[in-house]
């Protein structure tokens, strides 16, 4: 490990880390906004609709990320080096993951709970947001954690098309035969994944404190 190189390139490393955060987090937030209502619609469609939609999303998620990064400029009309290509691709992957988690979360809500909410006069919208969604939170958060960590890893692949944030350190290290950028990229990527995962768990605890109380009791 060349500590002098790290000291001399602090500004560059901070910039790449921030870019990595943006390109990882923005797609997750966008996908979460899309996936909750979409997942609810898929759940309401019944098992036949769920089977078809989830199968299609599974195929979408299996598309190699590099192929999607290269194909999206043609669809979006953007430049190949535009970071929007990476973020749109990662949003698509996140939606493919999160919709399944949302469907599973709503499927796990006991029918008796829905019946009780209806008996108390809850309308459909209020029942979903005040009763069903909070109970589905643990499953959705589980999917969110997987999607976030996956995004942090996939951003680096964008280095192949001139993006990639921390992934550029891997390219630099391999091209120059210099190990330090590779190690720094690995350490920062893992640290970012751990921080993001901890932040999601903290957010779950703040948004649904009754879940933590239930585990304690």
PyMOL commands that place a pseudoatom at each C-alpha (Angstrom):
pseudoatom trace, name=CA, resn=UNK, resi=1, chain=A, elem=C, hetatm=0, pos=[0.000, 0.000, 0.000]
pseudoatom trace, name=CA, resn=UNK, resi=2, chain=A, elem=C, hetatm=0, pos=[1.469, 3.314, -1.128]
pseudoatom trace, name=CA, resn=UNK, resi=3, chain=A, elem=C, hetatm=0, pos=[0.289, 5.807, 1.504]
pseudoatom trace, name=CA, resn=UNK, resi=4, chain=A, elem=C, hetatm=0, pos=[1.977, 8.709, -0.271]
pseudoatom trace, name=CA, resn=UNK, resi=5, chain=A, elem=C, hetatm=0, pos=[-0.170, 8.072, -3.370]
pseudoatom trace, name=CA, resn=UNK, resi=6, chain=A, elem=C, hetatm=0, pos=[-3.304, 8.105, -1.221]
pseudoatom trace, name=CA, resn=UNK, resi=7, chain=A, elem=C, hetatm=0, pos=[-2.229, 11.371, 0.432]
pseudoatom trace, name=CA, resn=UNK, resi=8, chain=A, elem=C, hetatm=0, pos=[-1.499, 12.996, -2.926]
pseudoatom trace, name=CA, resn=UNK, resi=9, chain=A, elem=C, hetatm=0, pos=[-4.839, 11.908, -4.421]
pseudoatom trace, name=CA, resn=UNK, resi=10, chain=A, elem=C, hetatm=0, pos=[-7.216, 12.659, -1.548]
pseudoatom trace, name=CA, resn=UNK, resi=11, chain=A, elem=C, hetatm=0, pos=[-9.257, 15.110, -3.584]
pseudoatom trace, name=CA, resn=UNK, resi=12, chain=A, elem=C, hetatm=0, pos=[-9.650, 12.705, -6.482]
pseudoatom trace, name=CA, resn=UNK, resi=13, chain=A, elem=C, hetatm=0, pos=[-10.624, 9.847, -4.154]
pseudoatom trace, name=CA, resn=UNK, resi=14, chain=A, elem=C, hetatm=0, pos=[-13.206, 12.010, -2.370]
pseudoatom trace, name=CA, resn=UNK, resi=15, chain=A, elem=C, hetatm=0, pos=[-14.701, 13.005, -5.721]
pseudoatom trace, name=CA, resn=UNK, resi=16, chain=A, elem=C, hetatm=0, pos=[-14.934, 9.414, -6.923]
pseudoatom trace, name=CA, resn=UNK, resi=17, chain=A, elem=C, hetatm=0, pos=[-16.485, 8.321, -3.636]
pseudoatom trace, name=CA, resn=UNK, resi=18, chain=A, elem=C, hetatm=0, pos=[-19.141, 11.047, -3.825]
pseudoatom trace, name=CA, resn=UNK, resi=19, chain=A, elem=C, hetatm=0, pos=[-19.908, 10.137, -7.443]
pseudoatom trace, name=CA, resn=UNK, resi=20, chain=A, elem=C, hetatm=0, pos=[-20.236, 6.492, -6.387]
pseudoatom trace, name=CA, resn=UNK, resi=21, chain=A, elem=C, hetatm=0, pos=[-22.663, 7.460, -3.613]
pseudoatom trace, name=CA, resn=UNK, resi=22, chain=A, elem=C, hetatm=0, pos=[-24.839, 9.478, -6.007]
pseudoatom trace, name=CA, resn=UNK, resi=23, chain=A, elem=C, hetatm=0, pos=[-24.861, 6.840, -8.741]
pseudoatom trace, name=CA, resn=UNK, resi=24, chain=A, elem=C, hetatm=0, pos=[-25.718, 4.142, -6.186]
pseudoatom trace, name=CA, resn=UNK, resi=25, chain=A, elem=C, hetatm=0, pos=[-28.309, 5.909, -4.028]
pseudoatom trace, name=CA, resn=UNK, resi=26, chain=A, elem=C, hetatm=0, pos=[-30.334, 7.875, -6.584]
pseudoatom trace, name=CA, resn=UNK, resi=27, chain=A, elem=C, hetatm=0, pos=[-31.392, 4.723, -8.513]
pseudoatom trace, name=CA, resn=UNK, resi=28, chain=A, elem=C, hetatm=0, pos=[-32.373, 3.006, -5.251]
pseudoatom trace, name=CA, resn=UNK, resi=29, chain=A, elem=C, hetatm=0, pos=[-34.578, 5.912, -4.178]
pseudoatom trace, name=CA, resn=UNK, resi=30, chain=A, elem=C, hetatm=0, pos=[-36.154, 6.183, -7.633]
pseudoatom trace, name=CA, resn=UNK, resi=31, chain=A, elem=C, hetatm=0, pos=[-36.773, 2.423, -7.735]
pseudoatom trace, name=CA, resn=UNK, resi=32, chain=A, elem=C, hetatm=0, pos=[-38.334, 2.442, -4.270]
pseudoatom trace, name=CA, resn=UNK, resi=33, chain=A, elem=C, hetatm=0, pos=[-40.814, 5.135, -5.327]
pseudoatom trace, name=CA, resn=UNK, resi=34, chain=A, elem=C, hetatm=0, pos=[-41.698, 3.123, -8.438]
pseudoatom trace, name=CA, resn=UNK, resi=35, chain=A, elem=C, hetatm=0, pos=[-41.718, -0.332, -6.856]
pseudoatom trace, name=CA, resn=UNK, resi=36, chain=A, elem=C, hetatm=0, pos=[-44.120, 0.196, -3.959]
pseudoatom trace, name=CA, resn=UNK, resi=37, chain=A, elem=C, hetatm=0, pos=[-47.171, 1.171, -6.069]
pseudoatom trace, name=CA, resn=UNK, resi=38, chain=A, elem=C, hetatm=0, pos=[-46.139, -1.188, -8.881]
pseudoatom trace, name=CA, resn=UNK, resi=39, chain=A, elem=C, hetatm=0, pos=[-45.643, -4.071, -6.468]
pseudoatom trace, name=CA, resn=UNK, resi=40, chain=A, elem=C, hetatm=0, pos=[-49.015, -3.363, -4.898]
pseudoatom trace, name=CA, resn=UNK, resi=41, chain=A, elem=C, hetatm=0, pos=[-50.690, -3.488, -8.324]
pseudoatom trace, name=CA, resn=UNK, resi=42, chain=A, elem=C, hetatm=0, pos=[-48.941, -6.760, -9.137]
pseudoatom trace, name=CA, resn=UNK, resi=43, chain=A, elem=C, hetatm=0, pos=[-50.020, -8.217, -5.792]
pseudoatom trace, name=CA, resn=UNK, resi=44, chain=A, elem=C, hetatm=0, pos=[-53.627, -7.164, -6.408]
pseudoatom trace, name=CA, resn=UNK, resi=45, chain=A, elem=C, hetatm=0, pos=[-53.532, -8.869, -9.801]
pseudoatom trace, name=CA, resn=UNK, resi=46, chain=A, elem=C, hetatm=0, pos=[-53.470, -12.319, -8.225]
pseudoatom trace, name=CA, resn=UNK, resi=47, chain=A, elem=C, hetatm=0, pos=[-51.118, -15.250, -8.619]
pseudoatom trace, name=CA, resn=UNK, resi=48, chain=A, elem=C, hetatm=0, pos=[-51.358, -15.437, -12.411]
pseudoatom trace, name=CA, resn=UNK, resi=49, chain=A, elem=C, hetatm=0, pos=[-50.340, -11.809, -12.865]
pseudoatom trace, name=CA, resn=UNK, resi=50, chain=A, elem=C, hetatm=0, pos=[-47.668, -12.126, -10.193]
pseudoatom trace, name=CA, resn=UNK, resi=51, chain=A, elem=C, hetatm=0, pos=[-46.153, -15.145, -11.913]
pseudoatom trace, name=CA, resn=UNK, resi=52, chain=A, elem=C, hetatm=0, pos=[-45.940, -13.428, -15.310]
pseudoatom trace, name=CA, resn=UNK, resi=53, chain=A, elem=C, hetatm=0, pos=[-44.674, -10.045, -14.060]
pseudoatom trace, name=CA, resn=UNK, resi=54, chain=A, elem=C, hetatm=0, pos=[-42.110, -11.496, -11.666]
pseudoatom trace, name=CA, resn=UNK, resi=55, chain=A, elem=C, hetatm=0, pos=[-40.849, -13.862, -14.353]
pseudoatom trace, name=CA, resn=UNK, resi=56, chain=A, elem=C, hetatm=0, pos=[-40.372, -10.930, -16.746]
pseudoatom trace, name=CA, resn=UNK, resi=57, chain=A, elem=C, hetatm=0, pos=[-38.576, -8.926, -14.059]
pseudoatom trace, name=CA, resn=UNK, resi=58, chain=A, elem=C, hetatm=0, pos=[-36.356, -11.923, -13.383]
pseudoatom trace, name=CA, resn=UNK, resi=59, chain=A, elem=C, hetatm=0, pos=[-35.348, -11.976, -17.042]
pseudoatom trace, name=CA, resn=UNK, resi=60, chain=A, elem=C, hetatm=0, pos=[-34.682, -8.220, -16.939]
pseudoatom trace, name=CA, resn=UNK, resi=61, chain=A, elem=C, hetatm=0, pos=[-32.426, -8.635, -13.909]
pseudoatom trace, name=CA, resn=UNK, resi=62, chain=A, elem=C, hetatm=0, pos=[-30.491, -11.368, -15.701]
pseudoatom trace, name=CA, resn=UNK, resi=63, chain=A, elem=C, hetatm=0, pos=[-29.462, -8.993, -18.522]
pseudoatom trace, name=CA, resn=UNK, resi=64, chain=A, elem=C, hetatm=0, pos=[-25.697, -8.349, -18.205]
pseudoatom trace, name=CA, resn=UNK, resi=65, chain=A, elem=C, hetatm=0, pos=[-25.101, -4.869, -16.813]
pseudoatom trace, name=CA, resn=UNK, resi=66, chain=A, elem=C, hetatm=0, pos=[-22.503, -4.006, -19.451]
pseudoatom trace, name=CA, resn=UNK, resi=67, chain=A, elem=C, hetatm=0, pos=[-24.960, -4.812, -22.257]
pseudoatom trace, name=CA, resn=UNK, resi=68, chain=A, elem=C, hetatm=0, pos=[-27.583, -2.598, -20.645]
pseudoatom trace, name=CA, resn=UNK, resi=69, chain=A, elem=C, hetatm=0, pos=[-25.114, 0.268, -20.139]
pseudoatom trace, name=CA, resn=UNK, resi=70, chain=A, elem=C, hetatm=0, pos=[-24.246, 0.143, -23.842]
pseudoatom trace, name=CA, resn=UNK, resi=71, chain=A, elem=C, hetatm=0, pos=[-27.835, -0.289, -25.104]
pseudoatom trace, name=CA, resn=UNK, resi=72, chain=A, elem=C, hetatm=0, pos=[-29.474, 2.477, -23.064]
pseudoatom trace, name=CA, resn=UNK, resi=73, chain=A, elem=C, hetatm=0, pos=[-27.901, 5.426, -24.953]
pseudoatom trace, name=CA, resn=UNK, resi=74, chain=A, elem=C, hetatm=0, pos=[-29.672, 4.169, -28.078]
pseudoatom trace, name=CA, resn=UNK, resi=75, chain=A, elem=C, hetatm=0, pos=[-33.003, 4.048, -26.243]
pseudoatom trace, name=CA, resn=UNK, resi=76, chain=A, elem=C, hetatm=0, pos=[-32.603, 7.266, -24.229]
pseudoatom trace, name=CA, resn=UNK, resi=77, chain=A, elem=C, hetatm=0, pos=[-30.795, 9.284, -26.867]
pseudoatom trace, name=CA, resn=UNK, resi=78, chain=A, elem=C, hetatm=0, pos=[-27.971, 10.074, -24.446]
pseudoatom trace, name=CA, resn=UNK, resi=79, chain=A, elem=C, hetatm=0, pos=[-24.220, 10.019, -24.979]
pseudoatom trace, name=CA, resn=UNK, resi=80, chain=A, elem=C, hetatm=0, pos=[-22.397, 6.773, -24.188]
pseudoatom trace, name=CA, resn=UNK, resi=81, chain=A, elem=C, hetatm=0, pos=[-20.390, 8.568, -21.469]
pseudoatom trace, name=CA, resn=UNK, resi=82, chain=A, elem=C, hetatm=0, pos=[-23.453, 10.124, -19.831]
pseudoatom trace, name=CA, resn=UNK, resi=83, chain=A, elem=C, hetatm=0, pos=[-23.782, 8.986, -16.177]
pseudoatom trace, name=CA, resn=UNK, resi=84, chain=A, elem=C, hetatm=0, pos=[-27.557, 8.937, -16.691]
pseudoatom trace, name=CA, resn=UNK, resi=85, chain=A, elem=C, hetatm=0, pos=[-27.097, 5.645, -18.565]
pseudoatom trace, name=CA, resn=UNK, resi=86, chain=A, elem=C, hetatm=0, pos=[-25.632, 3.985, -15.473]
pseudoatom trace, name=CA, resn=UNK, resi=87, chain=A, elem=C, hetatm=0, pos=[-28.269, 5.371, -13.124]
pseudoatom trace, name=CA, resn=UNK, resi=88, chain=A, elem=C, hetatm=0, pos=[-31.189, 4.388, -15.372]
pseudoatom trace, name=CA, resn=UNK, resi=89, chain=A, elem=C, hetatm=0, pos=[-29.783, 0.878, -15.765]
pseudoatom trace, name=CA, resn=UNK, resi=90, chain=A, elem=C, hetatm=0, pos=[-29.352, 0.525, -12.008]
pseudoatom trace, name=CA, resn=UNK, resi=91, chain=A, elem=C, hetatm=0, pos=[-32.882, 1.831, -11.431]
pseudoatom trace, name=CA, resn=UNK, resi=92, chain=A, elem=C, hetatm=0, pos=[-34.195, -0.906, -13.733]
pseudoatom trace, name=CA, resn=UNK, resi=93, chain=A, elem=C, hetatm=0, pos=[-32.247, -3.564, -11.818]
pseudoatom trace, name=CA, resn=UNK, resi=94, chain=A, elem=C, hetatm=0, pos=[-33.519, -2.211, -8.486]
pseudoatom trace, name=CA, resn=UNK, resi=95, chain=A, elem=C, hetatm=0, pos=[-37.125, -2.222, -9.656]
pseudoatom trace, name=CA, resn=UNK, resi=96, chain=A, elem=C, hetatm=0, pos=[-36.698, -5.833, -10.779]
pseudoatom trace, name=CA, resn=UNK, resi=97, chain=A, elem=C, hetatm=0, pos=[-35.536, -6.738, -7.265]
pseudoatom trace, name=CA, resn=UNK, resi=98, chain=A, elem=C, hetatm=0, pos=[-37.836, -4.544, -5.193]
pseudoatom trace, name=CA, resn=UNK, resi=99, chain=A, elem=C, hetatm=0, pos=[-41.136, -5.377, -6.891]
pseudoatom trace, name=CA, resn=UNK, resi=100, chain=A, elem=C, hetatm=0, pos=[-40.728, -8.993, -5.798]
pseudoatom trace, name=CA, resn=UNK, resi=101, chain=A, elem=C, hetatm=0, pos=[-40.021, -7.868, -2.221]
pseudoatom trace, name=CA, resn=UNK, resi=102, chain=A, elem=C, hetatm=0, pos=[-43.085, -5.600, -2.210]
pseudoatom trace, name=CA, resn=UNK, resi=103, chain=A, elem=C, hetatm=0, pos=[-45.293, -8.418, -3.503]
pseudoatom trace, name=CA, resn=UNK, resi=104, chain=A, elem=C, hetatm=0, pos=[-43.901, -10.822, -0.897]
pseudoatom trace, name=CA, resn=UNK, resi=105, chain=A, elem=C, hetatm=0, pos=[-44.366, -8.208, 1.818]
pseudoatom trace, name=CA, resn=UNK, resi=106, chain=A, elem=C, hetatm=0, pos=[-48.024, -7.604, 1.035]
pseudoatom trace, name=CA, resn=UNK, resi=107, chain=A, elem=C, hetatm=0, pos=[-48.607, -11.355, 0.605]
pseudoatom trace, name=CA, resn=UNK, resi=108, chain=A, elem=C, hetatm=0, pos=[-47.353, -11.883, 4.157]
pseudoatom trace, name=CA, resn=UNK, resi=109, chain=A, elem=C, hetatm=0, pos=[-49.981, -9.614, 5.744]
pseudoatom trace, name=CA, resn=UNK, resi=110, chain=A, elem=C, hetatm=0, pos=[-52.488, -11.859, 7.587]
pseudoatom trace, name=CA, resn=UNK, resi=111, chain=A, elem=C, hetatm=0, pos=[-56.007, -11.757, 6.105]
pseudoatom trace, name=CA, resn=UNK, resi=112, chain=A, elem=C, hetatm=0, pos=[-57.384, -11.266, 9.627]
pseudoatom trace, name=CA, resn=UNK, resi=113, chain=A, elem=C, hetatm=0, pos=[-55.521, -7.978, 9.885]
pseudoatom trace, name=CA, resn=UNK, resi=114, chain=A, elem=C, hetatm=0, pos=[-57.114, -6.711, 6.673]
pseudoatom trace, name=CA, resn=UNK, resi=115, chain=A, elem=C, hetatm=0, pos=[-60.533, -7.802, 7.889]
pseudoatom trace, name=CA, resn=UNK, resi=116, chain=A, elem=C, hetatm=0, pos=[-60.027, -6.034, 11.214]
pseudoatom trace, name=CA, resn=UNK, resi=117, chain=A, elem=C, hetatm=0, pos=[-58.984, -2.823, 9.452]
pseudoatom trace, name=CA, resn=UNK, resi=118, chain=A, elem=C, hetatm=0, pos=[-62.064, -2.956, 7.229]
pseudoatom trace, name=CA, resn=UNK, resi=119, chain=A, elem=C, hetatm=0, pos=[-64.271, -3.579, 10.272]
pseudoatom trace, name=CA, resn=UNK, resi=120, chain=A, elem=C, hetatm=0, pos=[-62.806, -0.458, 11.888]
pseudoatom trace, name=CA, resn=UNK, resi=121, chain=A, elem=C, hetatm=0, pos=[-63.879, 1.592, 8.874]
pseudoatom trace, name=CA, resn=UNK, resi=122, chain=A, elem=C, hetatm=0, pos=[-60.519, 1.873, 7.083]
pseudoatom trace, name=CA, resn=UNK, resi=123, chain=A, elem=C, hetatm=0, pos=[-60.903, 2.629, 3.393]
pseudoatom trace, name=CA, resn=UNK, resi=124, chain=A, elem=C, hetatm=0, pos=[-58.677, 0.864, 0.820]
pseudoatom trace, name=CA, resn=UNK, resi=125, chain=A, elem=C, hetatm=0, pos=[-56.072, 3.640, 0.649]
pseudoatom trace, name=CA, resn=UNK, resi=126, chain=A, elem=C, hetatm=0, pos=[-55.864, 4.141, 4.399]
pseudoatom trace, name=CA, resn=UNK, resi=127, chain=A, elem=C, hetatm=0, pos=[-55.761, 0.384, 5.010]
pseudoatom trace, name=CA, resn=UNK, resi=128, chain=A, elem=C, hetatm=0, pos=[-52.810, -0.030, 2.654]
pseudoatom trace, name=CA, resn=UNK, resi=129, chain=A, elem=C, hetatm=0, pos=[-50.709, 2.866, 3.971]
pseudoatom trace, name=CA, resn=UNK, resi=130, chain=A, elem=C, hetatm=0, pos=[-51.615, 2.646, 7.662]
pseudoatom trace, name=CA, resn=UNK, resi=131, chain=A, elem=C, hetatm=0, pos=[-51.908, -1.125, 8.139]
pseudoatom trace, name=CA, resn=UNK, resi=132, chain=A, elem=C, hetatm=0, pos=[-50.587, -3.299, 5.311]
pseudoatom trace, name=CA, resn=UNK, resi=133, chain=A, elem=C, hetatm=0, pos=[-47.511, -1.352, 4.259]
pseudoatom trace, name=CA, resn=UNK, resi=134, chain=A, elem=C, hetatm=0, pos=[-46.097, -1.045, 7.800]
pseudoatom trace, name=CA, resn=UNK, resi=135, chain=A, elem=C, hetatm=0, pos=[-46.465, -4.811, 8.236]
pseudoatom trace, name=CA, resn=UNK, resi=136, chain=A, elem=C, hetatm=0, pos=[-44.738, -5.382, 4.895]
pseudoatom trace, name=CA, resn=UNK, resi=137, chain=A, elem=C, hetatm=0, pos=[-41.797, -3.129, 5.844]
pseudoatom trace, name=CA, resn=UNK, resi=138, chain=A, elem=C, hetatm=0, pos=[-39.411, -5.897, 7.058]
pseudoatom trace, name=CA, resn=UNK, resi=139, chain=A, elem=C, hetatm=0, pos=[-39.655, -7.822, 3.776]
pseudoatom trace, name=CA, resn=UNK, resi=140, chain=A, elem=C, hetatm=0, pos=[-39.371, -4.660, 1.669]
pseudoatom trace, name=CA, resn=UNK, resi=141, chain=A, elem=C, hetatm=0, pos=[-36.373, -3.495, 3.673]
pseudoatom trace, name=CA, resn=UNK, resi=142, chain=A, elem=C, hetatm=0, pos=[-34.735, -6.877, 3.138]
pseudoatom trace, name=CA, resn=UNK, resi=143, chain=A, elem=C, hetatm=0, pos=[-35.045, -6.405, -0.616]
pseudoatom trace, name=CA, resn=UNK, resi=144, chain=A, elem=C, hetatm=0, pos=[-33.897, -2.798, -0.320]
pseudoatom trace, name=CA, resn=UNK, resi=145, chain=A, elem=C, hetatm=0, pos=[-30.706, -3.880, 1.431]
pseudoatom trace, name=CA, resn=UNK, resi=146, chain=A, elem=C, hetatm=0, pos=[-29.911, -6.390, -1.304]
pseudoatom trace, name=CA, resn=UNK, resi=147, chain=A, elem=C, hetatm=0, pos=[-30.656, -3.852, -4.057]
pseudoatom trace, name=CA, resn=UNK, resi=148, chain=A, elem=C, hetatm=0, pos=[-28.515, -1.157, -2.438]
pseudoatom trace, name=CA, resn=UNK, resi=149, chain=A, elem=C, hetatm=0, pos=[-25.471, -3.360, -1.915]
pseudoatom trace, name=CA, resn=UNK, resi=150, chain=A, elem=C, hetatm=0, pos=[-25.879, -4.762, -5.432]
pseudoatom trace, name=CA, resn=UNK, resi=151, chain=A, elem=C, hetatm=0, pos=[-25.997, -1.229, -6.843]
pseudoatom trace, name=CA, resn=UNK, resi=152, chain=A, elem=C, hetatm=0, pos=[-22.827, -0.221, -5.051]
pseudoatom trace, name=CA, resn=UNK, resi=153, chain=A, elem=C, hetatm=0, pos=[-21.057, -3.153, -6.689]
pseudoatom trace, name=CA, resn=UNK, resi=154, chain=A, elem=C, hetatm=0, pos=[-22.580, -2.616, -10.147]
pseudoatom trace, name=CA, resn=UNK, resi=155, chain=A, elem=C, hetatm=0, pos=[-21.651, 1.075, -10.333]
pseudoatom trace, name=CA, resn=UNK, resi=156, chain=A, elem=C, hetatm=0, pos=[-18.008, 0.017, -10.725]
pseudoatom trace, name=CA, resn=UNK, resi=157, chain=A, elem=C, hetatm=0, pos=[-18.867, -1.858, -13.927]
pseudoatom trace, name=CA, resn=UNK, resi=158, chain=A, elem=C, hetatm=0, pos=[-19.636, 1.519, -15.484]
pseudoatom trace, name=CA, resn=UNK, resi=159, chain=A, elem=C, hetatm=0, pos=[-15.878, 2.116, -15.672]
pseudoatom trace, name=CA, resn=UNK, resi=160, chain=A, elem=C, hetatm=0, pos=[-15.976, 0.117, -18.908]
pseudoatom trace, name=CA, resn=UNK, resi=161, chain=A, elem=C, hetatm=0, pos=[-17.937, 2.971, -20.559]
pseudoatom trace, name=CA, resn=UNK, resi=162, chain=A, elem=C, hetatm=0, pos=[-15.964, 5.768, -18.927]
pseudoatom trace, name=CA, resn=UNK, resi=163, chain=A, elem=C, hetatm=0, pos=[-18.079, 6.066, -15.768]
pseudoatom trace, name=CA, resn=UNK, resi=164, chain=A, elem=C, hetatm=0, pos=[-17.844, 3.719, -12.794]
pseudoatom trace, name=CA, resn=UNK, resi=165, chain=A, elem=C, hetatm=0, pos=[-16.781, 6.154, -10.043]
pseudoatom trace, name=CA, resn=UNK, resi=166, chain=A, elem=C, hetatm=0, pos=[-14.605, 4.009, -7.759]
pseudoatom trace, name=CA, resn=UNK, resi=167, chain=A, elem=C, hetatm=0, pos=[-14.419, 1.456, -10.551]
pseudoatom trace, name=CA, resn=UNK, resi=168, chain=A, elem=C, hetatm=0, pos=[-11.980, 3.780, -12.304]
pseudoatom trace, name=CA, resn=UNK, resi=169, chain=A, elem=C, hetatm=0, pos=[-9.468, 2.957, -9.589]
pseudoatom trace, name=CA, resn=UNK, resi=170, chain=A, elem=C, hetatm=0, pos=[-9.591, -0.692, -10.620]
pseudoatom trace, name=CA, resn=UNK, resi=171, chain=A, elem=C, hetatm=0, pos=[-8.950, 0.251, -14.249]
pseudoatom trace, name=CA, resn=UNK, resi=172, chain=A, elem=C, hetatm=0, pos=[-6.078, 2.511, -13.267]
pseudoatom trace, name=CA, resn=UNK, resi=173, chain=A, elem=C, hetatm=0, pos=[-4.519, -0.127, -11.051]
pseudoatom trace, name=CA, resn=UNK, resi=174, chain=A, elem=C, hetatm=0, pos=[-4.712, -2.885, -13.675]
pseudoatom trace, name=CA, resn=UNK, resi=175, chain=A, elem=C, hetatm=0, pos=[-3.470, -0.649, -16.491]
pseudoatom trace, name=CA, resn=UNK, resi=176, chain=A, elem=C, hetatm=0, pos=[-0.488, 0.633, -14.477]
pseudoatom trace, name=CA, resn=UNK, resi=177, chain=A, elem=C, hetatm=0, pos=[0.226, -2.615, -12.635]
pseudoatom trace, name=CA, resn=UNK, resi=178, chain=A, elem=C, hetatm=0, pos=[-0.179, -0.593, -9.434]
pseudoatom trace, name=CA, resn=UNK, resi=179, chain=A, elem=C, hetatm=0, pos=[-1.923, -2.338, -6.530]
pseudoatom trace, name=CA, resn=UNK, resi=180, chain=A, elem=C, hetatm=0, pos=[-2.735, 0.673, -4.325]
pseudoatom trace, name=CA, resn=UNK, resi=181, chain=A, elem=C, hetatm=0, pos=[-5.678, 2.087, -6.384]
pseudoatom trace, name=CA, resn=UNK, resi=182, chain=A, elem=C, hetatm=0, pos=[-7.234, -1.382, -6.523]
pseudoatom trace, name=CA, resn=UNK, resi=183, chain=A, elem=C, hetatm=0, pos=[-6.993, -1.853, -2.757]
pseudoatom trace, name=CA, resn=UNK, resi=184, chain=A, elem=C, hetatm=0, pos=[-8.320, 1.649, -2.090]
pseudoatom trace, name=CA, resn=UNK, resi=185, chain=A, elem=C, hetatm=0, pos=[-11.254, 1.034, -4.441]
pseudoatom trace, name=CA, resn=UNK, resi=186, chain=A, elem=C, hetatm=0, pos=[-12.068, -2.251, -2.703]
pseudoatom trace, name=CA, resn=UNK, resi=187, chain=A, elem=C, hetatm=0, pos=[-11.861, -0.758, 0.797]
pseudoatom trace, name=CA, resn=UNK, resi=188, chain=A, elem=C, hetatm=0, pos=[-14.006, 2.265, -0.091]
pseudoatom trace, name=CA, resn=UNK, resi=189, chain=A, elem=C, hetatm=0, pos=[-16.601, 0.111, -1.895]
pseudoatom trace, name=CA, resn=UNK, resi=190, chain=A, elem=C, hetatm=0, pos=[-16.938, -2.289, 1.026]
pseudoatom trace, name=CA, resn=UNK, resi=191, chain=A, elem=C, hetatm=0, pos=[-17.053, 0.588, 3.528]
pseudoatom trace, name=CA, resn=UNK, resi=192, chain=A, elem=C, hetatm=0, pos=[-19.767, 2.306, 1.475]
pseudoatom trace, name=CA, resn=UNK, resi=193, chain=A, elem=C, hetatm=0, pos=[-21.818, -0.894, 1.335]
pseudoatom trace, name=CA, resn=UNK, resi=194, chain=A, elem=C, hetatm=0, pos=[-21.552, -1.353, 5.114]
pseudoatom trace, name=CA, resn=UNK, resi=195, chain=A, elem=C, hetatm=0, pos=[-22.515, 2.269, 5.811]
pseudoatom trace, name=CA, resn=UNK, resi=196, chain=A, elem=C, hetatm=0, pos=[-25.465, 2.089, 3.400]
pseudoatom trace, name=CA, resn=UNK, resi=197, chain=A, elem=C, hetatm=0, pos=[-26.706, -1.162, 4.951]
pseudoatom trace, name=CA, resn=UNK, resi=198, chain=A, elem=C, hetatm=0, pos=[-26.448, 0.313, 8.461]
pseudoatom trace, name=CA, resn=UNK, resi=199, chain=A, elem=C, hetatm=0, pos=[-28.296, 3.456, 7.315]
pseudoatom trace, name=CA, resn=UNK, resi=200, chain=A, elem=C, hetatm=0, pos=[-31.159, 1.365, 5.914]
pseudoatom trace, name=CA, resn=UNK, resi=201, chain=A, elem=C, hetatm=0, pos=[-31.462, -0.584, 9.170]
pseudoatom trace, name=CA, resn=UNK, resi=202, chain=A, elem=C, hetatm=0, pos=[-31.439, 2.668, 11.149]
pseudoatom trace, name=CA, resn=UNK, resi=203, chain=A, elem=C, hetatm=0, pos=[-34.098, 4.081, 8.835]
pseudoatom trace, name=CA, resn=UNK, resi=204, chain=A, elem=C, hetatm=0, pos=[-36.243, 0.991, 9.403]
pseudoatom trace, name=CA, resn=UNK, resi=205, chain=A, elem=C, hetatm=0, pos=[-35.877, 1.356, 13.157]
pseudoatom trace, name=CA, resn=UNK, resi=206, chain=A, elem=C, hetatm=0, pos=[-36.894, 5.025, 13.028]
pseudoatom trace, name=CA, resn=UNK, resi=207, chain=A, elem=C, hetatm=0, pos=[-39.778, 4.449, 10.617]
pseudoatom trace, name=CA, resn=UNK, resi=208, chain=A, elem=C, hetatm=0, pos=[-41.076, 1.296, 12.304]
pseudoatom trace, name=CA, resn=UNK, resi=209, chain=A, elem=C, hetatm=0, pos=[-39.951, 1.355, 15.964]
pseudoatom trace, name=CA, resn=UNK, resi=210, chain=A, elem=C, hetatm=0, pos=[-42.563, -1.253, 16.903]
pseudoatom trace, name=CA, resn=UNK, resi=211, chain=A, elem=C, hetatm=0, pos=[-40.563, -3.881, 14.982]
pseudoatom trace, name=CA, resn=UNK, resi=212, chain=A, elem=C, hetatm=0, pos=[-37.550, -3.349, 17.245]
pseudoatom trace, name=CA, resn=UNK, resi=213, chain=A, elem=C, hetatm=0, pos=[-39.761, -3.481, 20.344]
pseudoatom trace, name=CA, resn=UNK, resi=214, chain=A, elem=C, hetatm=0, pos=[-41.277, -6.714, 19.078]
pseudoatom trace, name=CA, resn=UNK, resi=215, chain=A, elem=C, hetatm=0, pos=[-37.853, -8.317, 18.704]
pseudoatom trace, name=CA, resn=UNK, resi=216, chain=A, elem=C, hetatm=0, pos=[-36.855, -7.251, 22.187]
pseudoatom trace, name=CA, resn=UNK, resi=217, chain=A, elem=C, hetatm=0, pos=[-40.005, -8.577, 23.774]
for i in range(1, 217): cmd.bond("trace and resi %d" % i, "trace and resi %d" % (i + 1))
show_as sticks, trace
zoom trace
